[in-house]
Amino acid sequence: MRGLRVSGRVVKKAEPREISTRYGTAIIADAELEDTSGRIQWRLWRDQVNLVSIGDMVVIENAFVRSVGGSLELNLGADGKISISKEQMPRTATEVR
């Protein structure tokens, strides 16, 4: 699926790490995005890594989803955009406990 517009809250973000790609080295971080329908893994690349923090509400445009190891993973294409939103999402049951 391509050309997606997704909004949600960043609920997890791993420490950035360096990987080798066919284009050279890149910094990535794995994150998790949550909305009212559930959660999805999100791969942050290069400059995206420093754009978001845990707890941020984000709007992601021109994203795509791919299957990695049997799980779905959200990625942002070269023409994609990440915006930090002022909107608040209801707290999840695990946060209320």
C-alpha positions in Angstrom: 0.0 0.0 0.0 1.4 3.4 -1.0 0.4 7.0 -0.8 -1.0 6.6 2.8 -1.9 9.4 5.2 -1.6 8.2 8.8 -2.0 10.0 12.1 -1.3 8.7 15.6 0.9 9.0 18.6 4.5 7.8 18.9 4.5 5.3 21.7 7.9 3.7 21.3 11.2 4.8 19.8 14.4 2.8 19.9 17.9 4.2 20.1 19.2 5.2 16.6 21.7 2.9 14.9 23.8 3.0 11.8 23.3 0.5 9.0 25.0 0.0 5.6 22.8 0.3 2.5 23.7 0.0 -1.2 23.8 3.9 -1.1 26.2 4.1 1.9 25.6 4.3 5.6 22.3 5.5 7.1 21.0 6.2 10.6 17.7 4.5 11.4 15.5 4.0 14.5 12.5 1.7 15.0 9.4 3.3 16.4 5.8 2.3 17.1 2.8 4.4 16.1 -0.6 4.1 17.8 -4.1 5.3 16.8 -7.6 4.2 17.8 -7.3 1.1 15.5 -4.1 -0.3 17.0 -0.3 -0.1 16.6 2.1 -0.4 13.8 5.9 -0.6 13.6 7.5 2.5 12.0 11.0 2.7 10.5 12.5 6.2 10.8 15.3 7.0 8.3 18.1 9.6 8.5 16.7 13.1 9.3 13.3 11.5 10.4 15.0 10.0 13.5 15.3 13.4 15.2 11.9 14.8 14.1 9.8 12.8 16.6 9.8 11.8 20.2 7.8 9.5 22.3 4.4 11.1 23.0 4.3 13.2 19.9 1.1 13.2 17.8 2.1 13.0 14.2 0.6 13.2 10.7 2.5 11.2 8.1 1.8 11.8 4.4 2.8 9.7 1.4 3.7 6.7 3.6 3.7 3.1 2.5 3.4 -0.3 4.4 5.4 -3.4 3.7 5.5 -6.8 5.3 8.7 -7.5 7.2 9.1 -10.9 8.9 5.3 -11.4 8.9 4.6 -8.0 10.5 3.5 -4.8 8.9 5.9 -1.9 8.9 5.2 1.8 8.1 7.8 3.7 6.1 8.0 7.1 4.6 8.8 7.6 0.9 11.3 10.2 -0.4 8.3 12.5 -1.1 6.8 11.9 2.3 6.2 14.4 5.0 6.0 14.2 8.9 4.1 16.9 10.8 3.8 17.2 14.5 0.1 17.7 15.4 -1.4 19.7 18.2 -4.3 17.3 18.4 -4.5 15.0 21.4 -5.4 11.3 21.2 -7.2 9.5 24.1 -4.9 7.7 26.4 -4.7 4.0 26.0 -5.8 1.5 28.7 -2.2 0.6 29.5 -1.4 4.2 30.3 -4.4 4.6 32.6 -3.4 1.8 34.9 
